[in-house]
Amino acid sequence: MEPDIYFLVGQNIKKQRKLKKITQRELAEKSYFSYEFIRKIESKSSCRNTFSLDTVAKIAKVLDIDIRLLFDPLEPEQSDKAK
């Protein structure tokens, strides 16, 4: 079963943020979102249907990545977390 798109994007944001060695708080400050909002986006279930493509684009810009990376399929261990 495919994870829902919000979970997919949230997990990819988390992955890319960690690869850039940026904390949730730093990402929040740089993107002008609250720490709580970033935390919820990356969480397993807290932020369903509450962030827009504009939000995703802004986060991708802060992370200095192509937005398409945030829609990549999850690696097997990430997908298992969705269950």
Biopython code that builds the backbone (N, CA, C, O; Angstrom):
import numpy as np
from Bio.PDB.StructureBuilder import StructureBuilder

atoms = [
    (1, "MET", "N", (0.838, -1.181, 0.000)),
    (1, "MET", "CA", (0.000, 0.000, 0.000)),
    (1, "MET", "C", (0.885, 1.247, 0.000)),
    (1, "MET", "O", (1.851, 1.334, 0.759)),
    (2, "GLU", "N", (0.551, 2.190, -0.842)),
    (2, "GLU", "CA", (1.309, 3.431, -0.948)),
    (2, "GLU", "C", (0.988, 4.344, 0.244)),
    (2, "GLU", "O", (-0.167, 4.459, 0.652)),
    (3, "PRO", "N", (2.028, 4.994, 0.797)),
    (3, "PRO", "CA", (1.743, 5.972, 1.860)),
    (3, "PRO", "C", (1.015, 7.174, 1.274)),
    (3, "PRO", "O", (1.136, 7.455, 0.082)),
    (4, "ASP", "N", (0.262, 7.882, 2.104)),
    (4, "ASP", "CA", (-0.422, 9.041, 1.556)),
    (4, "ASP", "C", (0.590, 10.137, 1.237)),
    (4, "ASP", "O", (1.705, 10.119, 1.758)),
    (5, "ILE", "N", (0.219, 11.066, 0.407)),
    (5, "ILE", "CA", (1.131, 12.067, -0.122)),
    (5, "ILE", "C", (1.684, 12.967, 0.981)),
    (5, "ILE", "O", (2.833, 13.399, 0.895)),
    (6, "TYR", "N", (0.901, 13.255, 2.004)),
    (6, "TYR", "CA", (1.382, 14.104, 3.091)),
    (6, "TYR", "C", (2.462, 13.389, 3.902)),
    (6, "TYR", "O", (3.458, 14.000, 4.290)),
    (7, "PHE", "N", (2.264, 12.107, 4.154)),
    (7, "PHE", "CA", (3.285, 11.328, 4.852)),
    (7, "PHE", "C", (4.549, 11.259, 4.003)),
    (7, "PHE", "O", (5.651, 11.459, 4.513)),
    (8, "LEU", "N", (4.395, 10.979, 2.714)),
    (8, "LEU", "CA", (5.527, 10.884, 1.791)),
    (8, "LEU", "C", (6.348, 12.170, 1.803)),
    (8, "LEU", "O", (7.565, 12.132, 1.982)),
    (9, "VAL", "N", (5.688, 13.295, 1.614)),
    (9, "VAL", "CA", (6.395, 14.578, 1.579)),
    (9, "VAL", "C", (7.029, 14.882, 2.936)),
    (9, "VAL", "O", (8.171, 15.335, 3.003)),
    (10, "GLY", "N", (6.300, 14.637, 3.997)),
    (10, "GLY", "CA", (6.831, 14.891, 5.341)),
    (10, "GLY", "C", (8.083, 14.095, 5.637)),
    (10, "GLY", "O", (9.043, 14.623, 6.199)),
    (11, "GLN", "N", (8.076, 12.824, 5.261)),
    (11, "GLN", "CA", (9.250, 11.985, 5.495)),
    (11, "GLN", "C", (10.430, 12.409, 4.616)),
    (11, "GLN", "O", (11.584, 12.332, 5.038)),
    (12, "ASN", "N", (10.136, 12.850, 3.409)),
    (12, "ASN", "CA", (11.210, 13.324, 2.530)),
    (12, "ASN", "C", (11.768, 14.665, 2.999)),
    (12, "ASN", "O", (12.963, 14.918, 2.843)),
    (13, "ILE", "N", (10.939, 15.519, 3.563)),
    (13, "ILE", "CA", (11.441, 16.761, 4.152)),
    (13, "ILE", "C", (12.390, 16.422, 5.295)),
    (13, "ILE", "O", (13.480, 16.985, 5.399)),
    (14, "LYS", "N", (11.969, 15.507, 6.141)),
    (14, "LYS", "CA", (12.794, 15.084, 7.270)),
    (14, "LYS", "C", (14.136, 14.523, 6.786)),
    (14, "LYS", "O", (15.188, 14.870, 7.324)),
    (15, "LYS", "N", (14.094, 13.666, 5.779)),
    (15, "LYS", "CA", (15.314, 13.063, 5.225)),
    (15, "LYS", "C", (16.253, 14.136, 4.672)),
    (15, "LYS", "O", (17.445, 14.141, 4.980)),
    (16, "GLN", "N", (15.716, 15.042, 3.856)),
    (16, "GLN", "CA", (16.546, 16.076, 3.246)),
    (16, "GLN", "C", (17.081, 17.050, 4.297)),
    (16, "GLN", "O", (18.217, 17.514, 4.193)),
    (17, "ARG", "N", (16.283, 17.355, 5.288)),
    (17, "ARG", "CA", (16.724, 18.242, 6.369)),
    (17, "ARG", "C", (17.898, 17.633, 7.113)),
    (17, "ARG", "O", (18.879, 18.315, 7.411)),
    (18, "LYS", "N", (17.793, 16.345, 7.410)),
    (18, "LYS", "CA", (18.879, 15.662, 8.124)),
    (18, "LYS", "C", (20.138, 15.562, 7.265)),
    (18, "LYS", "O", (21.252, 15.687, 7.776)),
    (19, "LEU", "N", (19.963, 15.338, 5.968)),
    (19, "LEU", "CA", (21.124, 15.300, 5.069)),
    (19, "LEU", "C", (21.847, 16.643, 5.053)),
    (19, "LEU", "O", (23.067, 16.690, 4.893)),
    (20, "LYS", "N", (21.107, 17.724, 5.215)),
    (20, "LYS", "CA", (21.684, 19.078, 5.239)),
    (20, "LYS", "C", (22.157, 19.475, 6.636)),
    (20, "LYS", "O", (22.691, 20.565, 6.843)),
    (21, "LYS", "N", (21.946, 18.556, 7.600)),
    (21, "LYS", "CA", (22.329, 18.796, 8.994)),
    (21, "LYS", "C", (21.688, 20.070, 9.568)),
    (21, "LYS", "O", (22.341, 20.891, 10.213)),
    (22, "ILE", "N", (20.396, 20.191, 9.306)),
    (22, "ILE", "CA", (19.606, 21.319, 9.792)),
    (22, "ILE", "C", (18.583, 20.778, 10.787)),
    (22, "ILE", "O", (17.945, 19.756, 10.531)),
    (23, "THR", "N", (18.428, 21.451, 11.905)),
    (23, "THR", "CA", (17.422, 21.033, 12.882)),
    (23, "THR", "C", (16.035, 21.510, 12.441)),
    (23, "THR", "O", (15.903, 22.362, 11.562)),
    (24, "GLN", "N", (15.027, 20.950, 13.061)),
    (24, "GLN", "CA", (13.662, 21.403, 12.789)),
    (24, "GLN", "C", (13.518, 22.881, 13.129)),
    (24, "GLN", "O", (12.863, 23.633, 12.406)),
    (25, "ARG", "N", (14.122, 23.284, 14.213)),
    (25, "ARG", "CA", (14.040, 24.681, 14.640)),
    (25, "ARG", "C", (14.708, 25.605, 13.618)),
    (25, "ARG", "O", (14.175, 26.669, 13.304)),
    (26, "GLU", "N", (15.867, 25.205, 13.100)),
    (26, "GLU", "CA", (16.558, 26.009, 12.083)),
    (26, "GLU", "C", (15.738, 26.102, 10.803)),
    (26, "GLU", "O", (15.640, 27.168, 10.195)),
    (27, "LEU", "N", (15.145, 24.972, 10.395)),
    (27, "LEU", "CA", (14.299, 24.980, 9.201)),
    (27, "LEU", "C", (13.105, 25.908, 9.413)),
    (27, "LEU", "O", (12.724, 26.657, 8.514)),
    (28, "ALA", "N", (12.532, 25.853, 10.584)),
    (28, "ALA", "CA", (11.394, 26.724, 10.899)),
    (28, "ALA", "C", (11.795, 28.194, 10.801)),
    (28, "ALA", "O", (11.090, 28.994, 10.186)),
    (29, "GLU", "N", (12.912, 28.542, 11.401)),
    (29, "GLU", "CA", (13.359, 29.938, 11.375)),
    (29, "GLU", "C", (13.651, 30.415, 9.954)),
    (29, "GLU", "O", (13.276, 31.527, 9.581)),
    (30, "LYS", "N", (14.313, 29.585, 9.170)),
    (30, "LYS", "CA", (14.691, 29.976, 7.807)),
    (30, "LYS", "C", (13.497, 30.048, 6.857)),
    (30, "LYS", "O", (13.514, 30.808, 5.889)),
    (31, "SER", "N", (12.465, 29.256, 7.135)),
    (31, "SER", "CA", (11.293, 29.225, 6.264)),
    (31, "SER", "C", (10.158, 30.119, 6.776)),
    (31, "SER", "O", (9.135, 30.273, 6.109)),
    (32, "TYR", "N", (10.346, 30.706, 7.962)),
    (32, "TYR", "CA", (9.332, 31.556, 8.594)),
    (32, "TYR", "C", (8.058, 30.800, 8.966)),
    (32, "TYR", "O", (6.972, 31.374, 9.030)),
    (33, "PHE", "N", (8.219, 29.490, 9.211)),
    (33, "PHE", "CA", (7.134, 28.689, 9.768)),
    (33, "PHE", "C", (7.465, 28.434, 11.231)),
    (33, "PHE", "O", (8.616, 28.571, 11.645)),
    (34, "SER", "N", (6.466, 28.068, 12.006)),
    (34, "SER", "CA", (6.736, 27.764, 13.411)),
    (34, "SER", "C", (7.420, 26.396, 13.531)),
    (34, "SER", "O", (7.286, 25.528, 12.668)),
    (35, "TYR", "N", (8.145, 26.246, 14.618)),
    (35, "TYR", "CA", (8.780, 24.965, 14.918)),
    (35, "TYR", "C", (7.719, 23.864, 15.003)),
    (35, "TYR", "O", (7.913, 22.763, 14.488)),
    (36, "GLU", "N", (6.608, 24.170, 15.651)),
    (36, "GLU", "CA", (5.523, 23.183, 15.793)),
    (36, "GLU", "C", (4.988, 22.729, 14.439)),
    (36, "GLU", "O", (4.693, 21.549, 14.253)),
    (37, "PHE", "N", (4.862, 23.648, 13.504)),
    (37, "PHE", "CA", (4.361, 23.313, 12.173)),
    (37, "PHE", "C", (5.336, 22.368, 11.460)),
    (37, "PHE", "O", (4.915, 21.374, 10.868)),
    (38, "ILE", "N", (6.618, 22.675, 11.516)),
    (38, "ILE", "CA", (7.632, 21.793, 10.894)),
    (38, "ILE", "C", (7.607, 20.429, 11.556)),
    (38, "ILE", "O", (7.658, 19.404, 10.877)),
    (39, "ARG", "N", (7.529, 20.411, 12.877)),
    (39, "ARG", "CA", (7.480, 19.141, 13.609)),
    (39, "ARG", "C", (6.283, 18.312, 13.176)),
    (39, "ARG", "O", (6.395, 17.101, 12.986)),
    (40, "LYS", "N", (5.138, 18.962, 13.020)),
    (40, "LYS", "CA", (3.923, 18.248, 12.612)),
    (40, "LYS", "C", (4.023, 17.735, 11.178)),
    (40, "LYS", "O", (3.579, 16.625, 10.885)),
    (41, "ILE", "N", (4.600, 18.533, 10.286)),
    (41, "ILE", "CA", (4.763, 18.080, 8.903)),
    (41, "ILE", "C", (5.579, 16.791, 8.853)),
    (41, "ILE", "O", (5.261, 15.872, 8.099)),
    (42, "GLU", "N", (6.627, 16.736, 9.659)),
    (42, "GLU", "CA", (7.509, 15.572, 9.654)),
    (42, "GLU", "C", (6.977, 14.403, 10.479)),
    (42, "GLU", "O", (7.520, 13.301, 10.400)),
    (43, "SER", "N", (5.941, 14.621, 11.257)),
    (43, "SER", "CA", (5.442, 13.544, 12.114)),
    (43, "SER", "C", (4.634, 12.530, 11.320)),
    (43, "SER", "O", (4.224, 12.783, 10.187)),
    (44, "LYS", "N", (4.419, 11.403, 11.928)),
    (44, "LYS", "CA", (3.746, 10.289, 11.265)),
    (44, "LYS", "C", (2.275, 10.580, 10.974)),
    (44, "LYS", "O", (1.748, 10.140, 9.953)),
    (45, "SER", "N", (1.614, 11.312, 11.854)),
    (45, "SER", "CA", (0.166, 11.454, 11.658)),
    (45, "SER", "C", (-0.419, 12.819, 11.987)),
    (45, "SER", "O", (-1.618, 13.019, 11.797)),
    (46, "SER", "N", (0.362, 13.747, 12.462)),
    (46, "SER", "CA", (-0.204, 14.991, 12.985)),
    (46, "SER", "C", (-0.634, 16.018, 11.953)),
    (46, "SER", "O", (-1.456, 16.880, 12.266)),
    (47, "CYS", "N", (-0.117, 15.961, 10.747)),
    (47, "CYS", "CA", (-0.303, 17.097, 9.842)),
    (47, "CYS", "C", (-0.966, 16.701, 8.522)),
    (47, "CYS", "O", (-0.537, 17.150, 7.459)),
    (48, "ARG", "N", (-1.956, 15.907, 8.573)),
    (48, "ARG", "CA", (-2.637, 15.482, 7.356)),
    (48, "ARG", "C", (-3.453, 16.626, 6.759)),
    (48, "ARG", "O", (-4.204, 17.305, 7.458)),
    (49, "ASN", "N", (-3.290, 16.820, 5.472)),
    (49, "ASN", "CA", (-4.084, 17.793, 4.724)),
    (49, "ASN", "C", (-3.957, 19.225, 5.245)),
    (49, "ASN", "O", (-4.896, 20.010, 5.116)),
    (50, "THR", "N", (-2.820, 19.572, 5.827)),
    (50, "THR", "CA", (-2.710, 20.919, 6.386)),
    (50, "THR", "C", (-1.539, 21.716, 5.835)),
    (50, "THR", "O", (-1.235, 22.790, 6.355)),
    (51, "PHE", "N", (-0.879, 21.226, 4.804)),
    (51, "PHE", "CA", (0.141, 22.065, 4.187)),
    (51, "PHE", "C", (-0.012, 22.037, 2.680)),
    (51, "PHE", "O", (-0.443, 21.044, 2.094)),
    (52, "SER", "N", (0.351, 23.152, 2.071)),
    (52, "SER", "CA", (0.104, 23.355, 0.649)),
    (52, "SER", "C", (1.366, 23.142, -0.184)),
    (52, "SER", "O", (2.464, 22.975, 0.346)),
    (53, "LEU", "N", (1.179, 23.154, -1.488)),
    (53, "LEU", "CA", (2.338, 23.091, -2.390)),
    (53, "LEU", "C", (3.227, 24.307, -2.213)),
    (53, "LEU", "O", (4.444, 24.211, -2.368)),
    (54, "ASP", "N", (2.645, 25.436, -1.896)),
    (54, "ASP", "CA", (3.434, 26.634, -1.629)),
    (54, "ASP", "C", (4.358, 26.408, -0.428)),
    (54, "ASP", "O", (5.518, 26.820, -0.444)),
    (55, "THR", "N", (3.845, 25.765, 0.594)),
    (55, "THR", "CA", (4.648, 25.424, 1.771)),
    (55, "THR", "C", (5.791, 24.498, 1.376)),
    (55, "THR", "O", (6.935, 24.713, 1.778)),
    (56, "VAL", "N", (5.487, 23.474, 0.593)),
    (56, "VAL", "CA", (6.496, 22.509, 0.154)),
    (56, "VAL", "C", (7.570, 23.221, -0.675)),
    (56, "VAL", "O", (8.761, 22.953, -0.517)),
    (57, "ALA", "N", (7.147, 24.119, -1.551)),
    (57, "ALA", "CA", (8.095, 24.865, -2.386)),
    (57, "ALA", "C", (9.012, 25.738, -1.537)),
    (57, "ALA", "O", (10.212, 25.822, -1.799)),
    (58, "LYS", "N", (8.453, 26.385, -0.525)),
    (58, "LYS", "CA", (9.249, 27.246, 0.350)),
    (58, "LYS", "C", (10.279, 26.419, 1.125)),
    (58, "LYS", "O", (11.429, 26.835, 1.270)),
    (59, "ILE", "N", (9.868, 25.258, 1.618)),
    (59, "ILE", "CA", (10.785, 24.384, 2.356)),
    (59, "ILE", "C", (11.882, 23.870, 1.429)),
    (59, "ILE", "O", (13.050, 23.829, 1.818)),
    (60, "ALA", "N", (11.521, 23.478, 0.205)),
    (60, "ALA", "CA", (12.521, 23.012, -0.765)),
    (60, "ALA", "C", (13.543, 24.106, -1.049)),
    (60, "ALA", "O", (14.736, 23.831, -1.175)),
    (61, "LYS", "N", (13.076, 25.334, -1.148)),
    (61, "LYS", "CA", (13.982, 26.451, -1.413)),
    (61, "LYS", "C", (14.954, 26.647, -0.251)),
    (61, "LYS", "O", (16.151, 26.840, -0.465)),
    (62, "VAL", "N", (14.442, 26.596, 0.971)),
    (62, "VAL", "CA", (15.298, 26.738, 2.153)),
    (62, "VAL", "C", (16.330, 25.610, 2.205)),
    (62, "VAL", "O", (17.487, 25.838, 2.555)),
    (63, "LEU", "N", (15.902, 24.385, 1.852)),
    (63, "LEU", "CA", (16.816, 23.240, 1.852)),
    (63, "LEU", "C", (17.744, 23.238, 0.640)),
    (63, "LEU", "O", (18.676, 22.437, 0.563)),
    (64, "ASP", "N", (17.482, 24.143, -0.308)),
    (64, "ASP", "CA", (18.274, 24.257, -1.535)),
    (64, "ASP", "C", (18.266, 22.947, -2.319)),
    (64, "ASP", "O", (19.309, 22.436, -2.727)),
    (65, "ILE", "N", (17.052, 22.417, -2.517)),
    (65, "ILE", "CA", (16.870, 21.177, -3.266)),
    (65, "ILE", "C", (15.773, 21.361, -4.313)),
    (65, "ILE", "O", (14.963, 22.283, -4.223)),
    (66, "ASP", "N", (15.758, 20.489, -5.285)),
    (66, "ASP", "CA", (14.686, 20.449, -6.273)),
    (66, "ASP", "C", (13.430, 19.914, -5.572)),
    (66, "ASP", "O", (13.485, 18.884, -4.901)),
    (67, "ILE", "N", (12.330, 20.598, -5.724)),
    (67, "ILE", "CA", (11.091, 20.202, -5.052)),
    (67, "ILE", "C", (10.702, 18.754, -5.370)),
    (67, "ILE", "O", (10.051, 18.093, -4.561)),
    (68, "ARG", "N", (11.097, 18.269, -6.539)),
    (68, "ARG", "CA", (10.726, 16.893, -6.919)),
    (68, "ARG", "C", (11.297, 15.851, -5.972)),
    (68, "ARG", "O", (10.731, 14.766, -5.839)),
    (69, "LEU", "N", (12.414, 16.159, -5.308)),
    (69, "LEU", "CA", (12.985, 15.219, -4.337)),
    (69, "LEU", "C", (12.017, 14.928, -3.195)),
    (69, "LEU", "O", (12.070, 13.857, -2.591)),
    (70, "LEU", "N", (11.144, 15.870, -2.902)),
    (70, "LEU", "CA", (10.210, 15.692, -1.794)),
    (70, "LEU", "C", (9.035, 14.786, -2.154)),
    (70, "LEU", "O", (8.209, 14.458, -1.303)),
    (71, "PHE", "N", (8.970, 14.389, -3.414)),
    (71, "PHE", "CA", (7.914, 13.482, -3.870)),
    (71, "PHE", "C", (8.472, 12.119, -4.279)),
    (71, "PHE", "O", (7.748, 11.285, -4.823)),
    (72, "ASP", "N", (9.770, 11.896, -4.012)),
    (72, "ASP", "CA", (10.393, 10.608, -4.334)),
    (72, "ASP", "C", (9.770, 9.492, -3.496)),
    (72, "ASP", "O", (9.361, 9.723, -2.358)),
    (73, "PRO", "N", (9.698, 8.282, -4.057)),
    (73, "PRO", "CA", (9.207, 7.145, -3.258)),
    (73, "PRO", "C", (10.083, 6.954, -2.021)),
    (73, "PRO", "O", (11.283, 7.227, -2.048)),
    (74, "LEU", "N", (9.473, 6.487, -0.952)),
    (74, "LEU", "CA", (10.204, 6.259, 0.288)),
    (74, "LEU", "C", (11.039, 4.994, 0.194)),
    (74, "LEU", "O", (10.694, 4.050, -0.516)),
    (75, "GLU", "N", (12.135, 4.997, 0.920)),
    (75, "GLU", "CA", (12.942, 3.787, 1.038)),
    (75, "GLU", "C", (12.169, 2.808, 1.911)),
    (75, "GLU", "O", (11.326, 3.230, 2.702)),
    (76, "PRO", "N", (12.440, 1.500, 1.785)),
    (76, "PRO", "CA", (11.631, 0.492, 2.504)),
    (76, "PRO", "C", (11.457, 0.752, 3.996)),
    (76, "PRO", "O", (10.353, 0.581, 4.511)),
    (77, "GLU", "N", (12.512, 1.160, 4.711)),
    (77, "GLU", "CA", (12.367, 1.387, 6.151)),
    (77, "GLU", "C", (11.486, 2.585, 6.451)),
    (77, "GLU", "O", (10.832, 2.609, 7.494)),
    (78, "GLN", "N", (11.445, 3.586, 5.571)),
    (78, "GLN", "CA", (10.561, 4.737, 5.759)),
    (78, "GLN", "C", (9.110, 4.325, 5.504)),
    (78, "GLN", "O", (8.211, 4.753, 6.228)),
    (79, "SER", "N", (8.876, 3.507, 4.492)),
    (79, "SER", "CA", (7.521, 3.059, 4.168)),
    (79, "SER", "C", (6.939, 2.236, 5.295)),
    (79, "SER", "O", (5.746, 2.331, 5.580)),
    (80, "ASP", "N", (7.767, 1.426, 5.944)),
    (80, "ASP", "CA", (7.291, 0.594, 7.044)),
    (80, "ASP", "C", (6.747, 1.433, 8.195)),
    (80, "ASP", "O", (5.859, 0.986, 8.920)),
    (81, "LYS", "N", (7.269, 2.636, 8.366)),
    (81, "LYS", "CA", (6.799, 3.518, 9.439)),
    (81, "LYS", "C", (5.372, 3.978, 9.203)),
    (81, "LYS", "O", (4.679, 4.360, 10.145)),
    (82, "ALA", "N", (4.931, 3.946, 7.962)),
    (82, "ALA", "CA", (3.579, 4.398, 7.639)),
    (82, "ALA", "C", (2.519, 3.406, 8.084)),
    (82, "ALA", "O", (1.348, 3.763, 8.215)),
    (83, "LYS", "N", (2.913, 2.191, 8.313)),
    (83, "LYS", "CA", (1.964, 1.128, 8.671)),
    (83, "LYS", "C", (1.607, 1.144, 10.134)),
    (83, "LYS", "O", (0.821, 0.312, 10.587)),
]
sb = StructureBuilder()
sb.init_structure("model")
sb.init_model(0)
sb.init_chain("A")
sb.init_seg("    ")
for serial, (resi, resn, name, xyz) in enumerate(atoms, 1):
    if name == "N":
        sb.init_residue(resn, " ", resi, " ")
    sb.init_atom(name, np.array(xyz, "f"), 0.0, 1.0, " ", f" {name:<3s}", serial, name[0])
structure = sb.get_structure()
